[in-house]
């Protein structure tokens, strides 16, 4: 009887130890949720990045996503058997101390089928450098998590076909480009977690600005306030120890050099909104910055009853003639049920479009007119006044007076990448959408915003006011 009791106690003790080691379950079922971590795991894009400061919770995302995929237990994605993925760190020492340690933290030892070491012993893997971990996949197969370090050089990243790659911190560009080819065959995933400490690098261009306009790119910023597991006193203590510049990257995870931005007031989380059905009487006009070899940029502008401007659609393309652009503008306008006057679509356009030198025999405005677009070149092009006007719309009075639909990707990208150059003049680069935004805000038609139907109370007040005025006039 005593032996049976002791055996039960040992079984219960082992069960308690097993549960204590199952950190993945606690991550999944914790009553307190890190909402930005959840958003990362839910995102279905194939190229996902978290830009975060120290202690923001970004590395947990990468480690848990790695274990999810290897085990075949991802709660938001279709799971696969026999998954092969890499964890990429900057060096083997960083691998051991950060990414490797996090992955082991979320791996229950009973899930591990084997470990191959680069250095150190298997029975104390956390103190050595791991080459590969073999994981028991819930579908009955064996998945492989391989560990790589950027200091090995690009050549060490060749040859394999992978289901996923996790970059723990920003890799060199040549390593990143090579890794993109490793997931090409399997249509695999790339996800990264990093502090933007290196300035405006290729990750800034490719992910934050999304210059390739890839539909598979997604990113999120994480800061200390987003992490519900950080103590408020600890946040205050850490904050007081950082300079303003350090806080940008180490607390907020932001790319530095924002001081050179023309529009630092632009906040993608505030000014960019999901599209919605805009009332027909909000429709304003189009604004065009023409281009032949350079991109032609055109946006559709609406104004609500309070004078708030909404940018609701975009046409942005290079290397096409006026007839092609006009056709696309008409097609987009048709999809929006956009108003016409005498069968033509009204638009503002750069005054340079009046010059015949842009097209030869006829001016661009004449060509647009022949193609159903009434392009008005009488726009206010004053650069500095225009910049201040855009800023005033971004700031507003208590809340912004300018919102941009999420599908206007090129305007959003240009707002994030427009920098001052020499002599207090913005760099003349990637500004086509910004130019026609200025034209519109500086040359808004007098009919904007649309007139609103008066309420019954307002009509009664107006009648009462007129009656009082008439009585006073008669009394005189």
C-alpha positions in Angstrom: 0.0 0.0 0.0 2.8 2.4 0.9 4.5 1.6 -2.5 1.3 2.5 -4.4 1.0 5.8 -2.5 4.6 6.7 -3.2 4.2 5.8 -6.9 1.1 8.0 -7.1 3.0 10.9 -5.4 5.8 10.5 -7.9 3.4 10.5 -10.8 1.7 13.6 -9.5 5.0 15.3 -8.9 6.1 14.6 -12.5 2.8 15.9 -13.8 3.3 19.1 -11.9 6.8 19.5 -13.2 5.5 18.8 -16.7 2.9 21.5 -16.4 5.5 23.9 -15.0 7.6 23.3 -18.1 4.8 23.9 -20.5 5.4 27.6 -21.0 3.7 27.5 -24.4 0.3 26.7 -22.8 0.7 29.5 -20.3 1.5 31.9 -23.2 -1.7 30.7 -25.0 -4.1 30.7 -22.1 -2.8 33.5 -19.9 -5.7 35.7 -18.6 -3.6 38.8 -19.5 -2.9 39.2 -23.2 -0.2 41.2 -25.0 -2.6 42.4 -27.8 0.2 43.3 -30.2 1.7 39.8 -29.8 -1.8 38.4 -30.6 -2.0 40.6 -33.7 1.4 39.3 -34.9 0.4 35.7 -34.6 -3.0 36.3 -36.3 -1.5 38.1 -39.3 -1.6 35.9 -42.4 1.0 37.9 -44.3 4.2 36.0 -45.3 6.6 38.8 -44.4 5.9 40.0 -40.9 8.1 42.2 -38.6 7.9 43.6 -35.1 9.9 46.7 -34.4 10.2 47.1 -30.7 12.4 48.3 -27.9 14.0 46.3 -25.1 11.5 44.4 -22.9 8.6 45.2 -25.3 7.8 41.5 -25.9 9.0 41.3 -29.5 11.4 38.3 -29.1 8.6 36.3 -27.4 6.7 36.6 -30.6 9.4 35.1 -32.7 10.2 32.3 -30.4 6.6 31.3 -29.9 5.9 31.5 -33.6 8.8 29.2 -34.3 7.5 26.6 -31.8 4.0 26.9 -33.1 5.1 26.1 -36.7 7.6 23.4 -35.7 5.1 21.6 -33.5 2.2 22.0 -35.9 0.0 23.7 -33.3 -0.4 27.3 -34.7 -3.7 28.6 -33.5 -4.3 30.9 -36.5 -2.7 29.1 -39.5 -3.0 25.9 -41.4 -0.4 23.6 -39.8 2.0 21.2 -41.6 3.9 18.0 -40.9 7.7 17.8 -41.1 8.4 21.6 -41.0 11.9 22.9 -41.6 12.8 26.4 -40.4 15.7 28.6 -39.4 16.3 30.9 -36.5 18.8 33.6 -37.6 20.8 35.6 -35.1 23.6 38.2 -35.5 26.2 35.9 -33.9 26.5 32.5 -32.2 26.8 34.2 -28.8 23.7 36.2 -29.3 21.9 33.1 -30.6 22.8 31.2 -27.4 21.9 34.0 -25.0 18.7 35.2 -26.7 16.8 33.4 -29.5 18.0 29.9 -28.6 17.2 30.4 -24.9 13.7 31.7 -25.8 12.9 28.7 -28.1 14.1 26.3 -25.4 11.9 28.1 -22.9 8.8 27.4 -24.9 9.8 23.8 -25.8 8.6 21.1 -23.4 11.5 18.6 -23.1 9.1 15.8 -24.0 8.6 17.4 -27.5 12.3 17.2 -28.3 13.4 14.2 -30.4 17.1 15.2 -30.6 19.6 18.0 -30.5 22.7 18.6 -32.6 25.3 20.8 -31.0 27.8 23.2 -32.6 29.6 23.5 -29.3 28.8 22.2 -25.8 26.9 19.1 -24.6 23.4 18.0 -25.4 22.5 17.4 -21.8 23.1 21.1 -21.0 22.1 22.6 -24.4 21.2 25.9 -22.9 24.9 26.5 -22.1 26.2 25.6 -25.6 25.5 26.6 -29.2 22.8 24.5 -30.9 23.0 23.6 -34.6 19.6 21.9 -34.9 16.7 20.8 -32.7 14.4 17.9 -33.9 10.8 18.5 -32.8 8.0 15.9 -32.5 5.3 17.3 -34.7 1.7 16.6 -33.6 1.0 15.1 -37.0 3.5 12.3 -36.3 6.4 13.7 -38.2 9.7 15.3 -37.1 10.3 19.0 -37.7 13.7 20.7 -37.7 14.6 24.1 -36.2 18.0 25.1 -37.4 20.1 27.9 -36.0 22.2 30.3 -38.1 24.3 33.3 -37.3 24.9 36.2 -39.7 28.6 36.3 -38.9 28.9 33.0 -40.8 28.4 34.9 -44.1 26.0 34.6 -46.9 27.4 31.3 -48.3 26.2 29.4 -45.2 22.6 30.4 -46.0 22.5 28.7 -49.4 20.9 25.4 -50.6 18.1 24.7 -48.2 14.3 24.9 -48.9 12.5 26.2 -45.9 9.0 26.7 -44.4 10.0 29.7 -42.3 12.8 31.9 -41.1 12.8 34.0 -38.0 15.3 36.9 -37.9 16.1 37.9 -34.3 17.4 41.4 -34.9 18.1 43.0 -38.3 20.3 40.9 -40.6 22.8 42.2 -43.3 21.0 42.8 -46.6 22.9 40.0 -48.5 21.8 37.5 -45.8 18.2 38.7 -46.0 18.1 38.4 -49.8 19.6 34.9 -49.6 17.0 33.8 -47.0 14.2 35.1 -49.2 15.2 32.6 -51.8 15.2 29.8 -49.2 11.5 30.2 -48.6 10.6 30.7 -52.3 10.0 27.1 -53.2 7.6 26.3 -50.3 6.0 29.7 -50.2 7.3 29.9 -46.7 7.2 32.7 -44.1 9.8 35.3 -43.0 9.2 37.0 -39.7 11.6 39.4 -37.9 11.8 41.0 -34.4 14.2 43.8 -34.0 15.3 47.1 -32.5 15.9 49.7 -35.3 19.4 50.7 -34.1 21.1 51.0 -37.4 19.2 54.0 -38.8 17.4 54.0 -42.2 18.6 50.7 -43.6 17.2 48.4 -46.3 14.6 47.1 -43.8 13.3 50.7 -43.4 12.9 50.8 -47.2 11.6 47.3 -47.8 9.4 46.7 -44.8 8.5 50.1 -43.2 8.2 52.0 -46.5 7.3 48.9 -48.5 8.8 50.4 -51.6 8.0 47.2 -53.5 4.3 47.6 -52.6 4.2 43.9 -51.6 0.8 42.8 -50.4 2.7 40.2 -48.1 4.5 42.8 -46.0 3.2 43.6 -42.4 4.8 45.3 -39.5 3.9 46.5 -36.0 5.7 48.7 -33.4 5.9 47.6 -29.8 6.9 49.7 -26.9 7.0 49.2 -23.1 3.4 50.5 -22.6 2.2 47.7 -24.9 3.6 45.0 -22.7 1.1 44.3 -19.9 3.7 42.3 -18.0 6.0 45.2 -17.3 5.6 47.0 -14.0 4.7 50.7 -14.3 7.4 51.7 -11.8 10.0 49.7 -13.8 8.9 51.6 -17.0 9.3 54.9 -15.2 12.7 53.9 -13.9 13.9 52.7 -17.4 12.5 55.8 -19.1 14.3 58.2 -16.8 17.6 56.5 -17.6 17.3 57.1 -21.4 18.0 60.2 -23.5 15.3 61.2 -26.0 17.2 59.7 -28.9 17.8 56.4 -27.0 14.1 56.2 -26.1 13.1 56.4 -29.8 14.8 53.0 -30.5 15.1 51.3 -27.1 11.7 52.1 -25.8 9.5 52.8 -28.8 11.3 50.7 -31.4 11.2 53.5 -33.9 13.6 54.2 -36.7 15.9 57.1 -35.9 16.4 60.2 -38.1 12.8 61.2 -37.7 14.2 64.7 -37.0 14.9 65.0 -40.7 11.3 64.2 -41.8 9.3 66.9 -43.4 6.1 65.5 -41.9 7.0 64.0 -38.5 3.3 64.8 -37.6 2.2 61.9 -39.8 1.3 58.9 -37.7 0.2 55.8 -39.6 -1.8 54.6 -36.7 -3.8 57.8 -36.6 -4.0 59.1 -40.1 -4.4 55.9 -42.0 -7.9 54.3 -41.8 -9.8 51.4 -43.3 -11.9 52.3 -46.4 -15.6 52.9 -45.9 -18.5 53.9 -48.2 -18.2 57.6 -48.6 -21.5 59.6 -49.0 -21.8 60.9 -52.6 -22.1 64.5 -51.5 -18.6 64.3 -49.8 -17.0 63.9 -53.2 -14.5 66.7 -53.9 -12.2 66.5 -56.9 -9.1 64.6 -58.1 -5.6 65.9 -58.0 -2.9 64.8 -60.5 0.9 65.1 -60.6 1.7 64.1 -64.3 4.6 61.9 -65.4 5.7 60.0 -68.4 8.8 58.1 -67.4 8.3 59.2 -63.8 5.1 58.0 -62.0 1.9 59.8 -62.6 0.1 60.2 -59.2 -3.6 60.7 -58.9 -5.8 60.7 -55.8 -9.5 61.0 -55.2 -10.4 63.5 -52.4 -13.5 63.8 -50.3 -14.6 66.3 -47.7 -17.1 65.7 -44.9 -19.5 68.2 -43.3 -16.8 69.4 -40.9 -14.2 70.1 -43.6 -12.2 67.0 -42.8 -10.4 65.6 -46.0 -10.4 62.0 -46.9 -8.1 60.5 -49.5 -10.1 57.5 -50.8 -8.4 56.1 -53.9 -5.1 56.1 -55.7 -3.7 55.6 -59.2 0.1 55.6 -59.3 2.0 54.2 -62.3 5.0 55.1 -64.4 5.9 54.6 -68.1 2.4 55.1 -69.5 0.8 57.7 -71.8 -2.1 60.0 -71.1 -4.7 57.8 -72.7 -3.7 54.9 -70.5 -3.8 57.0 -67.3 -7.1 58.6 -68.3 -8.6 55.1 -68.9 -7.5 54.0 -65.4 -8.8 57.2 -63.8 -12.2 56.7 -65.5 -12.3 53.0 -64.4 -11.5 53.9 -60.8 -14.0 56.7 -60.9 -16.7 54.4 -62.2 -16.0 51.9 -59.4 -16.5 54.8 -56.9 -19.6 56.1 -58.7 -17.7 59.4 -58.9 -19.6 62.5 -60.0 -19.1 64.0 -63.5 -19.9 67.4 -64.9 -21.0 67.4 -68.5 -19.7 63.8 -68.8 -16.2 64.8 -67.6 -14.3 64.2 -64.4 -12.9 67.3 -62.7 -9.3 67.2 -61.5 -6.5 69.6 -60.5 -3.1 69.2 -62.2 0.4 70.6 -62.0 0.5 73.8 -64.1 3.5 72.3 -66.0 0.9 70.1 -67.7 -0.1 73.2 -69.8 3.3 73.1 -71.6 3.4 71.3 -74.9 7.0 70.3 -74.3 5.8 67.5 -72.1 4.0 65.7 -74.9 4.8 67.4 -78.2 1.9 68.8 -80.3 -0.7 69.1 -77.5 -0.4 69.9 -73.8 -1.1 67.2 -71.2 -4.2 69.1 -70.1 -5.5 69.1 -73.6 -4.9 65.3 -73.9 -6.6 64.7 -70.6 -9.6 66.8 -71.8 -9.8 64.7 -75.0 -9.9 61.6 -72.8 -12.7 62.7 -70.5 -10.7 64.4 -67.7 -11.2 68.2 -67.2 -7.7 68.9 -65.7 -7.5 72.3 -64.2 -3.8 73.6 -64.1 -4.6 76.7 -61.9 -3.1 75.3 -58.7 -1.2 77.0 -55.9 2.3 75.4 -56.1 4.0 77.4 -53.3 6.2 74.8 -51.7 6.6 76.1 -48.1 3.1 77.4 -47.7 1.9 74.0 -49.0 4.0 72.1 -46.6 2.6 74.1 -43.7 -0.9 73.6 -44.9 -0.4 69.8 -45.0 1.1 70.0 -41.5 -2.0 71.9 -40.3 -4.3 69.2 -41.7 -2.3 66.5 -40.1 -2.4 68.2 -36.7 -5.9 69.6 -37.0 -7.5 71.3 -34.0 -7.7 68.6 -31.3 -8.0 65.9 -34.0 -6.6 65.5 -37.6 -8.4 67.1 -40.6 -6.8 64.6 -43.0 -7.3 60.9 -43.2 -6.0 58.5 -45.8 -7.5 55.2 -46.9 -5.2 52.2 -46.4 -5.3 51.4 -50.1 -3.4 54.6 -50.9 -0.1 52.9 -50.3 2.1 55.3 -52.3 0.9 58.4 -50.6 1.4 56.7 -47.2 4.9 55.6 -48.2 5.9 59.1 -49.4 4.7 60.8 -46.2 6.9 58.4 -44.2 10.0 59.0 -46.4 10.0 62.7 -47.3 13.2 64.3 -45.8 14.7 67.7 -45.7 17.8 68.2 -47.8 20.2 71.1 -48.0 19.2 74.8 -47.6 15.9 73.8 -45.9 14.5 72.4 -49.1 13.0 68.8 -49.2 14.9 66.3 -51.2 13.4 66.0 -54.6 12.8 62.3 -54.4 9.6 60.2 -54.2 7.3 63.2 -53.9 4.8 62.8 -56.7 1.9 61.9 -54.5 2.9 64.6 -52.0 3.0 67.3 -54.7 -0.6 66.7 -55.8 -1.7 66.4 -52.1 -0.4 70.0 -51.7 -2.1 71.1 -54.9 -5.4 69.9 -53.6 -5.1 71.3 -50.0 -3.9 74.6 -51.3 -6.4 74.9 -54.1 -9.5 73.4 -52.6 -12.7 74.4 -54.5 -14.9 77.0 -52.8 -17.8 74.4 -52.7 -15.9 72.3 -50.1 -17.2 71.2 -47.7 -20.6 70.2 -49.1 -23.6 72.0 -47.8 -25.5 70.2 -45.1 -29.3 70.1 -44.8 -30.4 72.2 -41.9 -32.1 70.5 -39.0 -35.7 71.4 -38.0 -34.5 73.2 -34.9 -32.1 75.3 -37.0 -34.9 76.1 -39.5 -37.2 77.2 -36.6 -34.4 79.4 -35.1 -33.8 81.0 -38.5 -37.6 81.8 -38.9 -37.7 83.2 -35.3 -34.7 85.4 -36.0 -36.2 86.7 -39.2 -39.5 87.5 -37.4 -37.8 89.4 -34.6 -35.8 91.4 -37.2 -39.0 92.3 -39.1 -40.8 93.2 -35.9 -38.0 95.6 -34.9 -38.0 97.1 -38.4 -41.8 97.7 -38.3 -41.5 99.1 -34.7 -39.1 101.7 -35.9 
